[in-house]
Amino acid sequence: QVQLVESGGGLVQAGGSLRLSCAASRSIVSFNGMGWYRQAPGKQRELVASITRDGSTYYADSVKGRFTISRDNGKNMVFLQVNGLKPEDTAVYYCKAVEYGTNWARDYWGQGTQVTVSS
């Protein structure tokens, strides 16, 4: 069973920064991709940023230019640098890993880390 453990969340003022980390229990190179999602109270979980095995990245429009996703294959970790935080970024941030083959797919989730941005 794959375990993903997030850390780095906290309470920050608007305009502040955080670095979220996601540690995987096995080699992240084995995953086709990894991503960060967030879920605010009363809202659906949404994709914030993702990175593929070959390093291609995707960002939601709402975070482009402020968030940066990266990976350290040697440490089996994925990071989300979040800058210029806004109150609307307040949410629980989750790490997700996906792997798939011809006729199968699996995804794994972490337990989440809370980010709270005060105005």
For each residue, the residues with C-beta under 8 A, 3 or more apart:
1: 25
2: 24 25 26 97 108
3: 24 25 108 110
4: 22 23 24 25 95 96 97 108 109 110
5: 22 23 110 111
6: 9 20 21 22 93 94 95 110 111 112 113
7: 20 21 23 113
8: 18 19 20 21 113
9: 6 18 20 92 93 113 114 115 116
10: 18 114 115 116
11: 116 117 118
12: 16 17 18 85 115 116 117 118
13: 16 85 117 118 119
14: 85 86 87 117 118 119
15: 84 85
16: 12 13 85 117
17: 12 81 82 83 84 85
18: 8 9 10 12 81 82 85 115
19: 8 79 80 81 82
20: 6 7 8 9 36 79 80 81 82 93 95 113 115
21: 6 7 8 77 78 79
22: 4 5 6 34 36 77 78 79 80 95 110
23: 4 5 7 75 76 77
24: 2 3 4 27 28 31 34 76 77 78 97
25: 1 2 3 4 76
26: 2 30 76
27: 24 30 73 76
28: 24 31 34 71 73 76 77 78 97
29: 53 73
30: 26 27 99
31: 24 28 34 53 97 98 99
32: 52 53 98 99 100
33: 50 51 52 53 97 98
34: 22 24 28 31 50 51 71 78 95 96 97 98
35: 47 48 49 50 51 58 69 95 96 98
36: 20 22 47 48 49 50 69 78 80 93 94 95 96
37: 45 46 47 48 93 94 95 96
38: 45 46 48 89 91 92 93 94 115
39: 43 44 45 46 91 92 94 112
40: 43 88 90 91 92
41:
42:
43: 39 40 46 91
44: 39
45: 37 38 39 94
46: 37 38 39 43 60
47: 35 36 37 50 58 60
48: 35 36 37 38 59 60 63 67 80 93
49: 35 36 57 58 59 60 63 67 68 69 80
50: 33 34 35 36 47 57 58 69
51: 33 34 35 55 56 57 58 69 70 71 78
52: 32 33 55 56 57
53: 29 31 32 33
54:
55: 51 52 71
56: 51 52
57: 49 50 51 52 69
58: 35 47 49 50 51
59: 48 49 63 64 67 69
60: 46 47 48 49 63 64
61: 64
62: 88
63: 48 49 59 60 66 67 82 89
64: 59 60 61 67
65: 84
66: 63 82 83 84 85
67: 48 49 59 63 64 80 81 82 83
68: 49 80 81 83
69: 35 36 49 50 51 57 59 78 79 80 81
70: 51 78 79 81
71: 28 34 51 55 77 78 79
72: 75 76 77 78 79
73: 27 28 29 76
74:
75: 23 72
76: 23 24 25 26 27 28 72 73
77: 21 22 23 24 28 71 72
78: 21 22 24 28 34 36 51 69 70 71 72 95
79: 19 20 21 22 69 70 71 72
80: 19 20 22 36 48 49 67 68 69 93
81: 17 18 19 20 67 68 69 70
82: 17 18 19 20 63 66 67 85 89 115
83: 17 66 67 68
84: 15 17 65 66
85: 12 13 14 15 16 17 18 66 82 89 115 117
86: 14 89 117
87: 14 90 117 118 119
88: 40 62 117
89: 38 63 82 85 86 115 117
90: 40 87 115 116 117
91: 38 39 40 43 114 115
92: 9 38 39 40 112 113 114 115
93: 6 9 20 36 37 38 48 80 112 113 114 115
94: 6 36 37 38 39 45 109 110 111 112
95: 4 6 20 22 34 35 36 37 78 109 110
96: 4 34 35 36 37 107 108 109 110
97: 2 4 24 28 31 33 34 107 108
98: 31 32 33 34 35 105 106 107 108
99: 30 31 32 105 106 107
100: 32 104 105 106
101: 104 105
102:
103:
104: 100 101
105: 98 99 100 101
106: 98 99 100
107: 96 97 98 99
108: 2 3 4 96 97 98
109: 4 94 95 96
110: 3 4 5 6 22 94 95 96 113
111: 5 6 94
112: 6 39 92 93 94
113: 6 7 8 9 20 92 93 110
114: 9 10 91 92 93
115: 9 10 12 18 20 38 82 85 89 90 91 92 93
116: 9 10 11 12 90
117: 11 12 13 14 16 85 86 87 88 89 90
118: 11 12 13 14 87
119: 13 14 87
